[in-house]
Amino acid sequence: WTNKAEEGDGNSTPSADTGPSLASDGSRFIFIEASNPNFPSKIARLVSPCLDFTGRENAALTFDYHMFGGFTGVLTVDVSVDNGVNYTTLTDYTLSGSQQNAHTDPWKTQNVDLSLFDGQSIKLRFSATTSSDGTTGWQGDISLDNFGITSDEATGSAPPTAVCQNITVQLDNTGNASIVAADVDGGSSDDVAVTNLSIDIDTFDC
């Protein structure tokens, strides 16, 4: 991956018929140069530092991409939960082939849902594979810009709502009575599930 300044000539990468005209945000972007010796079927990987989503939820990734060229390869987003030992490709976000039709076409934005990894520490990896074409595979620069990582502070489950009702209890012939929690429950609720009901006073006498 190369950190590149945009140019004013309509094509900001060295090869003709591929690459963006300008950066998406600011004046610089990163890209893979698909020209020899970087084709055919060569892989360039960009790995993030550790991203700690402990105590966080709704994790997400956004980035802008420009993939113009008649022999553009494949871009994947991969995730590791074991500090980079193993990676899993998020196949819903794989981009293959040309995604723009000209240098000057606007960049597009990819929104990646990472909520599956809420509460975990992960690494992200962008893998760009050049075309398998051994003759014209150079025509497939892949460019990225404007990365964003977001998450929210985890709120957890809301407290349960206890609803009680008045009841009348008949004492037995010894002057005693007992009740269970369900007897005075008037429709208590919880946003997950009510798994247990209890009361602090369950026996009465005269």
Backbone as CSV, one residue per row, in Angstrom:
resi,resn,N_x,N_y,N_z,CA_x,CA_y,CA_z,C_x,C_y,C_z
1,TRP,0.849,-1.189,0.000,0.000,0.000,0.000,0.890,1.247,0.000
2,THR,0.504,2.237,-0.797,1.274,3.471,-0.920,0.425,4.658,-0.499
3,ASN,1.016,5.530,0.317,0.360,6.783,0.704,0.660,7.802,-0.385
4,LYS,-0.378,8.281,-1.059,-0.196,9.056,-2.302,-0.890,10.413,-2.223
5,ALA,-0.214,11.438,-2.697,-0.836,12.748,-2.843,-1.610,12.793,-4.157
6,GLU,-2.788,13.411,-4.118,-3.557,13.551,-5.353,-2.816,14.460,-6.325
7,GLU,-3.109,14.289,-7.613,-2.495,15.103,-8.651,-3.567,15.885,-9.394
8,GLY,-3.146,16.871,-10.129,-4.113,17.715,-10.833,-4.277,17.377,-12.290
9,ASP,-3.790,16.198,-12.704,-3.828,15.856,-14.125,-4.972,14.925,-14.482
10,GLY,-5.895,14.670,-13.519,-7.040,13.814,-13.805,-6.841,12.366,-13.449
11,ASN,-5.610,11.960,-13.127,-5.329,10.584,-12.730,-4.221,10.615,-11.695
12,SER,-4.561,10.215,-10.452,-3.604,10.366,-9.353,-2.775,9.122,-9.068
13,THR,-2.866,8.093,-9.923,-1.949,6.952,-9.801,-1.136,6.856,-11.092
14,PRO,0.009,6.176,-11.058,0.918,6.206,-12.217,0.366,5.592,-13.494
15,SER,-0.489,4.570,-13.375,-0.925,3.839,-14.570,-2.125,4.515,-15.235
16,ALA,-2.197,4.403,-16.549,-3.335,4.933,-17.289,-4.546,4.022,-17.104
17,ASP,-5.727,4.588,-17.262,-6.991,3.841,-17.268,-7.275,3.108,-15.963
18,THR,-6.772,3.637,-14.870,-7.073,3.081,-13.555,-6.713,4.115,-12.489
19,GLY,-7.392,4.039,-11.349,-7.107,4.958,-10.254,-8.031,6.160,-10.233
20,PRO,-8.101,6.863,-9.101,-8.978,8.028,-8.964,-8.310,9.303,-9.471
21,SER,-9.118,10.298,-9.738,-8.560,11.591,-10.139,-8.108,12.386,-8.922
22,LEU,-8.850,12.257,-7.808,-8.561,13.024,-6.597,-8.759,12.135,-5.378
23,ALA,-8.264,12.578,-4.231,-8.534,11.886,-2.972,-9.996,12.065,-2.601
24,SER,-10.476,11.228,-1.712,-11.854,11.372,-1.243,-11.972,12.421,-0.159
25,ASP,-10.993,12.436,0.755,-11.014,13.367,1.883,-9.618,13.964,2.018
26,GLY,-9.519,15.269,2.000,-8.207,15.893,2.036,-7.506,15.769,0.699
27,SER,-6.183,15.617,0.737,-5.417,15.592,-0.506,-4.568,14.327,-0.664
28,ARG,-4.725,13.359,0.256,-3.947,12.128,0.167,-4.873,10.918,0.314
29,PHE,-4.433,9.781,-0.201,-5.161,8.528,-0.093,-4.132,7.406,-0.143
30,ILE,-4.548,6.169,0.077,-3.646,5.038,-0.076,-4.148,4.160,-1.221
31,PHE,-3.217,3.474,-1.870,-3.623,2.630,-2.995,-2.602,1.511,-3.194
32,ILE,-3.024,0.487,-3.932,-2.086,-0.531,-4.403,-1.818,-0.270,-5.879
33,GLU,-0.562,-0.264,-6.234,-0.146,-0.130,-7.629,-0.107,-1.532,-8.239
34,ALA,-1.002,-1.758,-9.209,-1.155,-3.099,-9.767,-0.150,-3.428,-10.867
35,SER,0.679,-2.460,-11.226,1.631,-2.699,-12.318,2.706,-3.710,-11.918
36,ASN,3.401,-4.239,-12.928,4.490,-5.193,-12.732,5.493,-4.658,-11.693
37,PRO,5.880,-5.452,-10.707,5.671,-6.906,-10.562,4.494,-7.275,-9.667
38,ASN,3.501,-6.393,-9.542,2.414,-6.605,-8.584,1.194,-7.308,-9.177
39,PHE,1.348,-7.942,-10.322,0.310,-8.799,-10.904,1.020,-9.920,-11.640
40,PRO,0.347,-11.047,-11.901,-1.062,-11.340,-11.559,-1.198,-11.952,-10.160
41,SER,-2.384,-11.784,-9.591,-2.814,-12.450,-8.356,-1.865,-12.219,-7.182
42,LYS,-1.379,-10.991,-7.060,-0.567,-10.628,-5.898,-1.472,-9.981,-4.839
43,ILE,-1.132,-10.190,-3.563,-1.974,-9.708,-2.464,-1.227,-8.656,-1.655
44,ALA,-1.893,-7.521,-1.424,-1.371,-6.469,-0.544,-2.296,-6.378,0.674
45,ARG,-1.705,-6.413,1.858,-2.508,-6.406,3.075,-2.190,-5.178,3.923
46,LEU,-3.233,-4.609,4.476,-3.129,-3.464,5.376,-3.782,-3.864,6.695
47,VAL,-3.003,-3.877,7.782,-3.479,-4.395,9.064,-3.599,-3.261,10.079
48,SER,-4.701,-3.243,10.787,-4.933,-2.216,11.793,-4.234,-2.573,13.097
49,PRO,-4.049,-1.598,13.991,-3.667,-1.935,15.359,-4.839,-2.620,16.054
50,CYS,-4.619,-3.067,17.277,-5.686,-3.709,18.040,-6.793,-2.692,18.330
51,LEU,-8.022,-3.093,18.104,-9.194,-2.254,18.383,-9.952,-2.876,19.550
52,ASP,-10.012,-2.171,20.657,-10.598,-2.719,21.881,-12.035,-2.223,22.030
53,PHE,-12.992,-3.136,21.846,-14.404,-2.803,21.989,-14.966,-3.306,23.322
54,THR,-14.102,-3.525,24.310,-14.566,-3.926,25.633,-15.484,-2.851,26.204
55,GLY,-16.658,-3.258,26.665,-17.620,-2.298,27.191,-18.267,-1.431,26.130
56,ARG,-18.160,-1.847,24.869,-18.728,-1.070,23.759,-19.724,-1.924,22.985
57,GLU,-20.601,-1.272,22.235,-21.554,-1.965,21.384,-21.756,-1.174,20.096
58,ASN,-22.426,-1.798,19.125,-22.701,-1.175,17.821,-21.420,-0.769,17.096
59,ALA,-20.387,-1.604,17.198,-19.120,-1.321,16.519,-19.326,-1.311,15.006
60,ALA,-18.635,-0.393,14.334,-18.795,-0.270,12.879,-17.527,0.322,12.264
61,LEU,-17.326,0.001,11.003,-16.219,0.519,10.201,-16.795,1.175,8.961
62,THR,-16.243,2.307,8.586,-16.585,2.923,7.301,-15.284,3.271,6.575
63,PHE,-15.316,3.203,5.260,-14.181,3.654,4.463,-14.679,3.966,3.060
64,ASP,-13.949,4.831,2.390,-14.247,5.160,0.997,-13.300,4.369,0.087
65,TYR,-13.810,3.990,-1.071,-12.996,3.203,-1.998,-13.191,3.691,-3.430
66,HIS,-12.134,3.548,-4.212,-12.186,3.840,-5.647,-11.509,2.678,-6.351
67,MET,-12.271,1.970,-7.173,-11.769,0.771,-7.858,-12.139,0.869,-9.330
68,PHE,-11.400,1.707,-10.046,-11.629,1.877,-11.484,-10.511,1.182,-12.249
69,GLY,-10.885,0.385,-13.229,-9.921,-0.300,-14.087,-10.537,-1.555,-14.671
70,GLY,-10.255,-1.825,-15.912,-10.855,-2.961,-16.598,-10.424,-4.308,-16.058
71,PHE,-9.342,-4.351,-15.271,-8.860,-5.609,-14.706,-8.622,-5.456,-13.195
72,THR,-9.584,-4.816,-12.537,-9.509,-4.640,-11.085,-9.778,-5.969,-10.395
73,GLY,-9.033,-6.236,-9.344,-9.157,-7.504,-8.633,-10.200,-7.470,-7.532
74,VAL,-9.814,-7.919,-6.333,-10.757,-8.120,-5.227,-10.243,-7.440,-3.973
75,LEU,-11.175,-6.818,-3.247,-10.870,-6.205,-1.952,-11.721,-6.871,-0.881
76,THR,-11.081,-7.364,0.188,-11.830,-7.963,1.287,-11.501,-7.254,2.594
77,VAL,-12.447,-7.344,3.536,-12.233,-6.895,4.914,-12.202,-8.149,5.784
78,ASP,-11.112,-8.320,6.520,-10.911,-9.512,7.345,-10.806,-9.101,8.811
79,VAL,-11.231,-9.981,9.704,-11.220,-9.690,11.144,-10.522,-10.816,11.894
80,SER,-9.690,-10.430,12.863,-9.037,-11.395,13.747,-9.436,-11.108,15.188
81,VAL,-9.754,-12.163,15.933,-10.068,-12.028,17.362,-8.961,-12.645,18.216
82,ASP,-7.852,-13.062,17.585,-6.748,-13.673,18.331,-5.427,-12.971,18.022
83,ASN,-5.510,-11.632,17.936,-4.320,-10.784,17.751,-3.573,-11.096,16.456
84,GLY,-4.322,-11.432,15.423,-3.733,-11.598,14.100,-3.255,-12.992,13.760
85,VAL,-3.493,-13.962,14.642,-3.093,-15.335,14.335,-3.958,-15.902,13.210
86,ASN,-5.256,-15.672,13.298,-6.199,-16.133,12.277,-7.117,-14.981,11.891
87,TYR,-7.523,-14.984,10.629,-8.448,-13.964,10.127,-9.644,-14.622,9.457
88,THR,-10.802,-13.982,9.610,-12.023,-14.404,8.927,-12.461,-13.280,8.000
89,THR,-12.769,-13.605,6.756,-13.228,-12.602,5.794,-14.713,-12.330,5.983
90,LEU,-15.049,-11.043,6.073,-16.456,-10.642,6.155,-16.997,-10.588,4.729
91,THR,-17.504,-11.719,4.274,-17.828,-11.879,2.851,-18.922,-10.941,2.363
92,ASP,-19.776,-10.450,3.273,-20.836,-9.526,2.847,-20.262,-8.221,2.308
93,TYR,-18.999,-7.941,2.602,-18.415,-6.647,2.234,-17.292,-6.786,1.212
94,THR,-17.198,-7.936,0.571,-16.193,-8.140,-0.466,-16.557,-7.359,-1.727
95,LEU,-15.570,-6.685,-2.305,-15.758,-5.922,-3.539,-14.886,-6.547,-4.615
96,SER,-15.477,-6.808,-5.769,-14.758,-7.494,-6.843,-14.982,-6.785,-8.169
97,GLY,-13.895,-6.554,-8.898,-14.008,-5.916,-10.199,-14.147,-4.409,-10.098
98,SER,-14.218,-3.774,-11.240,-14.305,-2.318,-11.293,-15.604,-1.826,-10.660
99,GLN,-15.490,-0.854,-9.769,-16.653,-0.284,-9.087,-16.963,1.133,-9.577
100,GLN,-16.057,1.711,-10.330,-16.256,3.005,-10.983,-15.982,2.838,-12.468
101,ASN,-16.447,3.812,-13.240,-16.295,3.726,-14.692,-15.291,4.712,-15.263
102,ALA,-14.741,5.587,-14.399,-13.793,6.589,-14.876,-12.983,7.107,-13.696
103,HIS,-11.844,7.721,-14.007,-11.025,8.335,-12.949,-11.834,9.315,-12.112
104,THR,-12.688,10.083,-12.795,-13.393,11.177,-12.140,-14.687,10.753,-11.444
105,ASP,-15.063,9.495,-11.564,-16.265,9.042,-10.850,-16.066,9.212,-9.350
106,PRO,-17.126,9.572,-8.627,-16.979,9.792,-7.183,-16.606,8.511,-6.442
107,TRP,-15.905,8.682,-5.350,-15.611,7.572,-4.453,-16.916,7.042,-3.871
108,LYS,-16.915,5.786,-3.502,-18.054,5.170,-2.837,-17.665,4.832,-1.393
109,THR,-18.693,4.690,-0.553,-18.466,4.409,0.867,-18.955,3.013,1.217
110,GLN,-18.138,2.273,1.933,-18.513,0.957,2.442,-18.770,1.081,3.948
111,ASN,-19.948,0.611,4.374,-20.328,0.608,5.792,-20.320,-0.830,6.283
112,VAL,-19.419,-1.133,7.211,-19.220,-2.498,7.684,-19.731,-2.630,9.115
113,ASP,-20.689,-3.515,9.313,-21.238,-3.780,10.638,-20.285,-4.710,11.398
114,LEU,-19.749,-4.216,12.511,-18.840,-5.009,13.335,-19.475,-5.383,14.675
115,SER,-20.790,-5.243,14.783,-21.444,-5.482,16.077,-21.287,-6.921,16.560
116,LEU,-20.996,-7.844,15.645,-20.738,-9.222,16.045,-19.543,-9.297,17.003
117,PHE,-18.685,-8.263,16.964,-17.467,-8.264,17.771,-17.541,-7.291,18.943
118,ASP,-18.757,-6.829,19.266,-18.932,-5.978,20.442,-18.369,-6.665,21.679
119,GLY,-17.670,-5.904,22.524,-17.118,-6.457,23.751,-15.811,-7.201,23.570
120,GLN,-15.269,-7.238,22.337,-14.038,-7.984,22.076,-12.931,-7.045,21.586
121,SER,-11.717,-7.544,21.581,-10.592,-6.850,20.970,-10.304,-7.529,19.632
122,ILE,-10.197,-6.728,18.574,-10.022,-7.293,17.237,-8.930,-6.549,16.475
123,LYS,-8.490,-7.163,15.396,-7.682,-6.487,14.396,-8.421,-6.571,13.061
124,LEU,-8.329,-5.512,12.275,-8.901,-5.486,10.934,-7.781,-5.610,9.903
125,ARG,-8.102,-6.251,8.794,-7.132,-6.376,7.706,-7.838,-6.143,6.378
126,PHE,-7.279,-5.246,5.575,-7.750,-5.057,4.204,-6.821,-5.853,3.290
127,SER,-7.402,-6.740,2.491,-6.626,-7.559,1.564,-7.048,-7.225,0.138
128,ALA,-6.108,-6.712,-0.630,-6.364,-6.372,-2.030,-5.590,-7.335,-2.917
129,THR,-6.306,-8.057,-3.770,-5.694,-9.027,-4.675,-5.795,-8.509,-6.102
130,THR,-4.661,-8.449,-6.797,-4.689,-7.965,-8.173,-5.256,-9.025,-9.121
131,SER,-5.557,-8.600,-10.311,-6.178,-9.470,-11.313,-5.293,-10.678,-11.629
132,SER,-5.968,-11.769,-12.005,-5.247,-12.975,-12.425,-4.783,-12.890,-13.875
133,ASP,-5.185,-11.822,-14.575,-4.799,-11.680,-15.975,-3.305,-11.360,-16.066
134,GLY,-2.555,-12.198,-16.755,-1.114,-12.042,-16.831,-0.645,-11.001,-17.822
135,THR,-1.565,-10.431,-18.598,-1.182,-9.442,-19.613,-1.596,-8.027,-19.231
136,THR,-2.864,-7.876,-18.837,-3.397,-6.536,-18.571,-3.786,-6.361,-17.108
137,GLY,-3.290,-7.229,-16.238,-3.632,-7.135,-14.820,-3.145,-5.875,-14.146
138,TRP,-2.256,-5.125,-14.793,-1.777,-3.853,-14.242,-2.891,-2.815,-14.163
139,GLN,-3.959,-3.040,-14.906,-5.031,-2.047,-14.998,-6.060,-2.311,-13.890
140,GLY,-5.619,-2.170,-12.628,-6.521,-2.502,-11.530,-6.094,-1.922,-10.196
141,ASP,-5.709,-0.646,-10.165,-5.347,-0.009,-8.896,-6.569,0.056,-7.977
142,ILE,-6.354,-0.227,-6.696,-7.414,-0.154,-5.688,-7.024,0.912,-4.676
143,SER,-7.930,1.868,-4.436,-7.618,3.011,-3.580,-8.589,3.092,-2.408
144,LEU,-8.069,3.493,-1.242,-8.872,3.636,-0.025,-8.599,4.992,0.619
145,ASP,-9.614,5.477,1.349,-9.490,6.789,2.004,-10.583,6.925,3.062
146,ASN,-10.397,7.897,3.940,-11.460,8.349,4.848,-11.997,7.222,5.734
147,PHE,-11.100,6.593,6.487,-11.489,5.489,7.367,-12.172,6.022,8.633
148,GLY,-13.127,5.255,9.140,-13.778,5.612,10.395,-14.131,4.373,11.204
149,ILE,-13.866,4.435,12.513,-14.246,3.370,13.443,-15.135,3.989,14.506
150,THR,-16.326,3.436,14.700,-17.243,3.972,15.697,-17.807,2.848,16.568
151,SER,-18.219,3.218,17.773,-18.919,2.304,18.674,-19.592,3.148,19.747
152,ASP,-20.526,2.557,20.446,-21.233,3.236,21.530,-20.898,2.575,22.855
153,GLU,-20.980,3.363,23.910,-20.806,2.777,25.232,-21.942,1.789,25.480
154,ALA,-21.585,0.591,25.939,-22.598,-0.440,26.163,-23.540,-0.024,27.289
155,THR,-24.826,-0.152,27.020,-25.828,0.218,28.027,-26.291,-0.983,28.826
156,GLY,-26.139,-2.182,28.279,-26.584,-3.381,28.972,-28.096,-3.470,29.013
157,SER,-28.585,-4.396,29.802,-30.016,-4.612,29.927,-30.628,-3.566,30.855
158,ALA,-31.816,-3.114,30.500,-32.533,-2.168,31.366,-33.007,-2.876,32.636
159,PRO,-33.116,-2.160,33.773,-33.617,-2.785,35.007,-35.040,-3.307,34.808
160,PRO,-35.393,-4.385,35.487,-36.760,-4.910,35.379,-37.770,-3.962,36.012
161,THR,-39.010,-4.082,35.587,-40.103,-3.284,36.150,-40.985,-4.198,36.991
162,ALA,-41.033,-3.921,38.286,-41.847,-4.736,39.205,-43.225,-4.092,39.368
163,VAL,-44.261,-4.879,39.129,-45.637,-4.408,39.276,-46.353,-5.332,40.269
164,CYS,-46.849,-4.778,41.354,-47.521,-5.572,42.387,-49.023,-5.296,42.387
165,GLN,-49.779,-6.198,42.967,-51.221,-6.033,43.097,-51.642,-6.388,44.519
166,ASN,-52.731,-5.767,44.967,-53.291,-6.068,46.275,-54.059,-7.388,46.223
167,ILE,-53.924,-8.164,47.249,-54.666,-9.431,47.331,-55.250,-9.577,48.740
168,THR,-56.239,-10.431,48.875,-56.820,-10.777,50.174,-56.424,-12.214,50.496
169,VAL,-55.890,-12.425,51.722,-55.418,-13.734,52.135,-56.263,-14.226,53.300
170,GLN,-56.722,-15.425,53.215,-57.521,-16.037,54.278,-56.593,-16.806,55.235
171,LEU,-56.642,-16.457,56.516,-55.846,-17.185,57.500,-56.422,-18.573,57.714
172,ASP,-55.550,-19.551,58.014,-56.044,-20.895,58.283,-56.528,-20.995,59.734
173,ASN,-56.929,-22.192,60.147,-57.532,-22.345,61.478,-56.528,-22.172,62.613
174,THR,-55.240,-22.035,62.255,-54.237,-21.750,63.290,-53.869,-20.265,63.310
175,GLY,-54.516,-19.506,62.429,-54.244,-18.069,62.373,-53.035,-17.693,61.535
176,ASN,-52.629,-18.569,60.611,-51.455,-18.310,59.771,-51.828,-18.374,58.291
177,ALA,-50.982,-17.730,57.463,-51.162,-17.778,56.009,-49.811,-17.580,55.343
178,SER,-49.669,-18.108,54.160,-48.431,-17.913,53.383,-48.793,-17.623,51.933
179,ILE,-47.926,-16.890,51.268,-48.129,-16.544,49.864,-46.815,-16.761,49.109
180,VAL,-46.905,-16.796,47.782,-45.718,-16.833,46.920,-45.705,-15.572,46.064
181,ALA,-44.566,-15.289,45.448,-44.407,-14.048,44.697,-45.439,-13.893,43.589
182,ALA,-45.776,-15.003,42.937,-46.727,-14.925,41.828,-48.096,-14.436,42.285
183,ASP,-48.411,-14.614,43.579,-49.714,-14.185,44.073,-49.879,-12.667,44.009
184,VAL,-48.788,-11.939,44.207,-48.871,-10.468,44.226,-48.300,-9.835,42.960
185,ASP,-47.885,-10.654,41.998,-47.354,-10.119,40.740,-48.484,-9.558,39.896
186,GLY,-48.344,-8.293,39.533,-49.378,-7.643,38.736,-48.960,-7.392,37.294
187,GLY,-47.975,-8.153,36.806,-47.520,-7.986,35.416,-46.112,-7.433,35.313
188,SER,-45.229,-7.887,36.185,-43.832,-7.439,36.135,-43.204,-7.814,34.795
189,SER,-42.204,-7.019,34.352,-41.616,-7.250,33.028,-40.123,-6.962,33.043
190,ASP,-39.451,-7.476,32.017,-38.016,-7.252,31.822,-37.745,-7.279,30.328
191,ASP,-36.746,-6.486,29.875,-36.505,-6.414,28.429,-35.854,-7.676,27.875
192,VAL,-35.371,-8.557,28.748,-34.839,-9.839,28.288,-35.834,-10.943,28.606
193,ALA,-36.035,-11.207,29.896,-37.009,-12.214,30.322,-37.096,-12.182,31.841
194,VAL,-38.282,-12.463,32.361,-38.450,-12.611,33.803,-38.178,-14.080,34.137
195,THR,-37.085,-14.327,34.825,-36.700,-15.706,35.134,-36.976,-16.085,36.578
196,ASN,-37.196,-15.087,37.450,-37.409,-15.405,38.859,-38.164,-14.272,39.528
197,LEU,-39.130,-14.643,40.391,-39.867,-13.675,41.205,-39.656,-14.021,42.670
198,SER,-39.468,-13.005,43.499,-39.308,-13.253,44.928,-39.938,-12.111,45.721
199,ILE,-40.311,-12.403,46.960,-40.850,-11.394,47.877,-40.137,-11.514,49.217
200,ASP,-40.126,-10.427,49.986,-39.382,-10.457,51.242,-40.222,-10.968,52.419
201,ILE,-41.551,-10.832,52.341,-42.430,-11.333,53.407,-43.426,-12.285,52.782
202,ASP,-43.395,-13.543,53.188,-44.294,-14.513,52.574,-45.151,-15.276,53.581
203,THR,-45.032,-14.951,54.881,-45.884,-15.594,55.895,-46.527,-14.529,56.772
204,PHE,-47.741,-14.811,57.211,-48.516,-13.889,58.036,-49.231,-14.635,59.150
205,ASP,-49.446,-13.911,60.262,-50.272,-14.490,61.328,-51.058,-13.368,61.979
206,CYS,-51.928,-13.749,62.880,-52.762,-12.738,63.518,-52.128,-12.262,64.849
